[in-house]
Amino acid sequence: MQLKSIIIDDSTMQRLAVAKLIKNHPHLALIAEYANAMEASKGIKELEVDLIFLDIEMPIINGFDLLESLNKKPQIILITGKKEYAFKAFEYGVTDYLQKPITQSRFNASVERAFNNYKLIHGDEEDKEFFFVKSNLKKRKVFVDDIEWIEALGDYIKLITKSGNVIVLSTMKAFEKKLPEGKFLRIHKSYIVNLEKIERFNSKMVEVHGMELPISRHKRPRLENMLKNF
């Protein structure tokens, strides 16, 4: 996993120095460089940015002015040659503050902090298994672990997930083939359940988050056998 990063600095030499550090770091990907805040402001709106390396001392619009103008702030690592900006920098909720000249060890420490922040916010989504489905004429990303159960709705199916329901044009049989083997079981002609989400069951039903789903009699032995492996 890499953080999509940009540099904003009016100094060509400084941009080159920071770009070299970014390109040599395994957790960073450099996607853009800007020589002034006005160009950067437009670029940030168009790009998906995780981390900004931002120089404070720039003409016309300085780094602090740019920060105040951003509606949605990625993580920010401020760069400056003046120690007196350090306290003010953290008033803006930045991730870290680097003083010029930037050392490799100090740069790495800042990136580590930003990377850990990203993981705390986004969890381990990058490593989760997922697939795309078409719902309401749009493609939607569905994480396998988020699916609680799947319900047949005529020519459609309904995915019940942690973040809400998703209606997909598909048969149960076709969709069942998308699911990882050993994690889901079709317990009834109208229901497929995520085995990890089952809270209790008996001969007639399984319970998932307080909802009772019917189970076909001939499916119960398979269910019991699969649950033994969890």
The 8 nearest C-alpha neighbors of each residue, nearest first, counted from 0:
[[1, 26, 2, 125, 27, 25, 126, 114],
 [2, 0, 26, 27, 28, 3, 25, 114],
 [1, 3, 27, 49, 4, 28, 26, 50],
 [4, 2, 28, 49, 48, 29, 50, 30],
 [3, 5, 50, 29, 51, 28, 30, 2],
 [4, 6, 31, 51, 32, 29, 30, 52],
 [7, 5, 32, 52, 51, 53, 33, 8],
 [6, 8, 33, 53, 34, 32, 54, 52],
 [9, 7, 54, 34, 10, 14, 35, 6],
 [8, 10, 34, 35, 57, 11, 7, 33],
 [11, 9, 13, 12, 8, 14, 34, 15],
 [12, 10, 14, 13, 15, 9, 8, 34],
 [11, 13, 15, 14, 10, 16, 17, 9],
 [12, 14, 16, 10, 15, 11, 17, 8],
 [15, 13, 11, 17, 12, 16, 18, 8],
 [14, 16, 18, 12, 13, 17, 19, 11],
 [15, 17, 13, 19, 14, 18, 12, 20],
 [18, 16, 20, 14, 19, 15, 21, 13],
 [19, 17, 15, 21, 20, 16, 14, 22],
 [18, 20, 22, 16, 17, 21, 15, 23],
 [19, 21, 17, 23, 18, 22, 24, 16],
 [22, 20, 18, 24, 23, 19, 27, 17],
 [23, 21, 19, 24, 20, 18, 28, 29],
 [22, 24, 20, 21, 19, 25, 27, 18],
 [23, 25, 21, 22, 26, 27, 20, 107],
 [26, 24, 27, 23, 1, 22, 28, 21],
 [27, 25, 1, 24, 2, 0, 28, 114],
 [26, 28, 1, 2, 24, 25, 21, 3],
 [29, 27, 3, 4, 1, 2, 30, 22],
 [28, 30, 4, 5, 31, 3, 21, 27],
 [29, 31, 5, 4, 28, 3, 32, 48],
 [32, 30, 5, 29, 6, 33, 4, 42],
 [31, 33, 6, 5, 7, 34, 30, 14],
 [34, 32, 7, 39, 35, 6, 38, 8],
 [33, 35, 9, 8, 7, 32, 10, 36],
 [36, 34, 9, 37, 33, 38, 8, 7],
 [35, 37, 39, 38, 40, 60, 65, 7],
 [36, 38, 40, 39, 35, 41, 60, 65],
 [39, 37, 41, 40, 36, 35, 33, 42],
 [38, 40, 36, 42, 37, 41, 33, 43],
 [39, 41, 37, 43, 42, 38, 36, 44],
 [42, 40, 39, 44, 38, 43, 45, 37],
 [41, 43, 39, 45, 44, 40, 46, 38],
 [42, 44, 46, 40, 45, 41, 39, 48],
 [45, 43, 42, 41, 46, 40, 47, 39],
 [46, 44, 42, 43, 41, 47, 48, 40],
 [47, 45, 43, 44, 48, 42, 30, 31],
 [46, 48, 49, 45, 43, 3, 44, 73],
 [47, 49, 3, 46, 50, 4, 73, 43],
 [50, 48, 3, 73, 2, 4, 74, 47],
 [49, 51, 4, 74, 73, 75, 48, 3],
 [52, 50, 75, 5, 4, 53, 6, 76],
 [53, 51, 6, 76, 77, 75, 5, 7],
 [54, 52, 77, 7, 78, 51, 6, 76],
 [53, 55, 78, 8, 56, 62, 79, 77],
 [54, 56, 62, 61, 79, 57, 78, 53],
 [57, 55, 61, 54, 62, 79, 58, 8],
 [56, 58, 61, 9, 55, 60, 59, 62],
 [57, 59, 60, 61, 56, 35, 9, 36],
 [60, 58, 61, 57, 36, 35, 37, 64],
 [61, 59, 58, 64, 36, 57, 65, 62],
 [60, 62, 57, 64, 55, 63, 56, 58],
 [63, 61, 55, 65, 64, 54, 66, 53],
 [62, 64, 66, 65, 61, 67, 55, 88],
 [65, 63, 67, 61, 66, 62, 60, 68],
 [64, 66, 68, 62, 63, 67, 36, 61],
 [67, 65, 63, 68, 64, 69, 62, 72],
 [66, 68, 64, 65, 69, 63, 70, 91],
 [67, 69, 65, 66, 64, 70, 40, 63],
 [70, 68, 66, 71, 67, 72, 65, 40],
 [71, 69, 72, 68, 67, 66, 44, 73],
 [70, 72, 69, 73, 44, 68, 43, 66],
 [71, 73, 69, 70, 74, 66, 75, 49],
 [74, 72, 49, 50, 75, 48, 71, 51],
 [73, 75, 50, 94, 49, 51, 72, 93],
 [74, 76, 51, 93, 94, 50, 77, 52],
 [77, 75, 95, 52, 96, 94, 51, 53],
 [76, 78, 96, 53, 54, 52, 97, 75],
 [79, 77, 54, 97, 53, 98, 96, 55],
 [80, 78, 98, 81, 55, 99, 54, 97],
 [79, 81, 99, 98, 82, 78, 100, 56],
 [82, 80, 83, 79, 84, 98, 85, 99],
 [81, 83, 84, 85, 80, 98, 79, 86],
 [84, 82, 81, 85, 86, 87, 80, 88],
 [83, 85, 87, 82, 86, 88, 81, 79],
 [86, 84, 88, 83, 87, 82, 96, 89],
 [87, 85, 88, 89, 84, 90, 83, 82],
 [88, 86, 90, 84, 89, 85, 91, 83],
 [89, 87, 85, 86, 90, 91, 84, 93],
 [88, 90, 92, 91, 87, 93, 86, 85],
 [89, 91, 87, 88, 92, 86, 93, 85],
 [92, 90, 89, 93, 88, 87, 66, 63],
 [93, 91, 89, 90, 94, 88, 75, 95],
 [94, 92, 75, 89, 91, 95, 76, 88],
 [93, 95, 75, 76, 74, 113, 92, 112],
 [96, 94, 76, 93, 109, 77, 97, 75],
 [95, 97, 77, 76, 78, 98, 85, 88],
 [98, 96, 78, 77, 79, 101, 99, 95],
 [97, 99, 79, 80, 78, 101, 100, 96],
 [100, 98, 80, 101, 79, 97, 78, 81],
 [99, 101, 98, 102, 80, 97, 79, 13],
 [102, 100, 99, 98, 97, 106, 103, 105],
 [101, 103, 105, 104, 106, 100, 99, 107],
 [102, 104, 106, 105, 107, 101, 20, 108],
 [105, 103, 107, 106, 102, 108, 101, 109],
 [106, 104, 108, 102, 107, 103, 109, 101],
 [105, 107, 103, 109, 104, 108, 102, 110],
 [106, 108, 104, 110, 105, 109, 111, 103],
 [107, 109, 111, 105, 106, 110, 104, 112],
 [110, 108, 112, 106, 111, 107, 95, 113],
 [109, 111, 113, 107, 112, 108, 114, 106],
 [112, 110, 114, 108, 109, 113, 115, 107],
 [111, 113, 109, 115, 110, 114, 116, 108],
 [114, 112, 110, 116, 111, 115, 117, 94],
 [113, 115, 111, 117, 116, 112, 110, 118],
 [116, 114, 118, 112, 117, 113, 111, 119],
 [117, 115, 113, 119, 114, 118, 112, 120],
 [116, 118, 114, 120, 115, 119, 121, 113],
 [117, 119, 122, 115, 121, 120, 116, 114],
 [120, 118, 116, 122, 117, 121, 115, 123],
 [121, 119, 117, 118, 122, 116, 115, 123],
 [122, 120, 118, 119, 117, 124, 123, 125],
 [123, 121, 118, 119, 124, 120, 117, 125],
 [122, 124, 125, 126, 121, 118, 127, 119],
 [125, 123, 127, 126, 122, 121, 142, 128],
 [124, 126, 123, 127, 0, 122, 128, 121],
 [125, 127, 124, 123, 128, 0, 129, 122],
 [128, 126, 124, 125, 129, 123, 142, 143],
 [127, 129, 143, 142, 126, 130, 144, 124],
 [130, 128, 142, 143, 141, 127, 140, 131],
 [129, 131, 141, 140, 142, 132, 128, 143],
 [130, 132, 140, 139, 141, 138, 133, 129],
 [133, 131, 139, 138, 134, 140, 130, 167],
 [132, 134, 138, 137, 136, 139, 167, 135],
 [133, 135, 167, 137, 136, 166, 138, 132],
 [136, 134, 137, 133, 166, 167, 138, 165],
 [137, 135, 134, 133, 138, 139, 167, 132],
 [138, 136, 134, 133, 135, 139, 132, 131],
 [139, 137, 133, 132, 131, 134, 140, 136],
 [140, 138, 132, 131, 133, 141, 137, 134],
 [139, 141, 131, 130, 132, 142, 129, 138],
 [142, 140, 129, 130, 131, 143, 139, 132],
 [143, 141, 129, 145, 144, 128, 140, 127],
 [142, 144, 129, 145, 146, 128, 141, 130],
 [143, 145, 142, 146, 128, 127, 147, 193],
 [144, 146, 160, 161, 142, 143, 147, 141],
 [147, 145, 160, 144, 143, 148, 159, 158],
 [148, 146, 193, 160, 159, 196, 145, 192],
 [147, 149, 192, 159, 191, 193, 146, 158],
 [150, 148, 158, 191, 157, 190, 159, 192],
 [149, 151, 190, 157, 189, 156, 152, 158],
 [152, 150, 156, 189, 153, 155, 157, 171],
 [153, 151, 155, 156, 154, 150, 157, 189],
 [152, 154, 155, 151, 156, 170, 169, 168],
 [155, 153, 152, 168, 169, 170, 156, 151],
 [156, 154, 168, 152, 169, 153, 167, 151],
 [155, 157, 151, 152, 167, 150, 166, 169],
 [158, 156, 166, 150, 149, 165, 159, 167],
 [159, 157, 149, 165, 164, 160, 148, 166],
 [158, 160, 164, 148, 147, 146, 149, 163],
 [161, 159, 146, 145, 163, 162, 147, 164],
 [162, 160, 145, 163, 146, 159, 147, 164],
 [161, 163, 160, 164, 145, 159, 146, 165],
 [164, 162, 160, 161, 159, 165, 158, 146],
 [163, 165, 159, 158, 160, 157, 166, 162],
 [164, 166, 158, 157, 167, 163, 159, 134],
 [165, 167, 157, 134, 156, 158, 164, 155],
 [168, 166, 134, 156, 155, 169, 133, 157],
 [169, 167, 155, 154, 156, 166, 170, 134],
 [170, 168, 155, 167, 156, 154, 174, 171],
 [169, 171, 173, 172, 174, 154, 155, 156],
 [170, 172, 174, 173, 175, 151, 169, 156],
 [171, 173, 175, 170, 174, 176, 169, 185],
 [174, 172, 170, 175, 171, 176, 169, 177],
 [173, 175, 171, 176, 177, 172, 170, 169],
 [174, 176, 172, 177, 173, 178, 171, 191],
 [175, 177, 174, 178, 173, 172, 179, 180],
 [178, 176, 174, 175, 179, 173, 130, 180],
 [177, 179, 175, 176, 180, 183, 174, 143],
 [180, 178, 182, 181, 177, 183, 176, 143],
 [179, 181, 182, 178, 183, 176, 184, 177],
 [180, 182, 183, 179, 225, 184, 194, 178],
 [183, 181, 180, 194, 179, 193, 184, 195],
 [184, 182, 193, 192, 194, 181, 191, 180],
 [185, 183, 191, 192, 186, 193, 182, 194],
 [184, 186, 191, 187, 190, 192, 183, 188],
 [185, 187, 214, 218, 184, 191, 190, 215],
 [188, 186, 190, 215, 189, 214, 185, 213],
 [187, 189, 190, 186, 185, 151, 215, 171],
 [190, 188, 151, 187, 150, 191, 171, 152],
 [191, 189, 150, 187, 149, 185, 188, 186],
 [190, 192, 185, 149, 184, 148, 186, 183],
 [193, 191, 148, 184, 183, 194, 149, 185],
 [192, 194, 183, 147, 195, 196, 148, 182],
 [195, 193, 196, 197, 183, 182, 192, 184],
 [194, 196, 193, 197, 182, 229, 183, 147],
 [197, 195, 194, 193, 207, 147, 198, 208],
 [196, 198, 207, 194, 195, 199, 206, 205],
 [199, 197, 206, 207, 196, 208, 200, 205],
 [200, 198, 206, 197, 205, 201, 207, 204],
 [201, 199, 205, 204, 206, 202, 198, 197],
 [200, 202, 203, 204, 205, 199, 219, 214],
 [201, 203, 204, 219, 216, 200, 214, 205],
 [204, 202, 214, 201, 213, 215, 216, 205],
 [203, 205, 213, 214, 212, 201, 200, 211],
 [206, 204, 200, 212, 211, 199, 201, 213],
 [205, 207, 211, 210, 199, 198, 197, 209],
 [206, 208, 197, 210, 209, 198, 196, 211],
 [209, 207, 210, 206, 198, 196, 197, 211],
 [208, 210, 207, 206, 211, 198, 199, 205],
 [211, 209, 207, 206, 208, 212, 205, 204],
 [210, 212, 206, 205, 204, 209, 207, 213],
 [211, 213, 205, 204, 206, 210, 214, 190],
 [214, 212, 204, 203, 205, 211, 187, 215],
 [215, 213, 204, 186, 187, 203, 216, 212],
 [214, 216, 187, 218, 217, 186, 213, 219],
 [217, 215, 218, 219, 214, 202, 203, 220],
 [216, 218, 215, 219, 220, 221, 214, 186],
 [219, 217, 215, 216, 221, 186, 220, 222],
 [218, 220, 222, 221, 216, 217, 223, 202],
 [221, 219, 223, 222, 218, 224, 217, 216],
 [222, 220, 224, 219, 218, 223, 225, 217],
 [221, 223, 219, 225, 224, 220, 226, 218],
 [224, 222, 220, 226, 221, 225, 219, 227],
 [223, 225, 221, 227, 222, 226, 220, 228],
 [226, 224, 222, 227, 228, 223, 221, 181],
 [225, 227, 223, 228, 229, 224, 222, 194],
 [228, 226, 225, 224, 229, 223, 222, 221],
 [227, 229, 226, 225, 224, 181, 223, 182],
 [228, 226, 227, 225, 195, 194, 182, 181]]
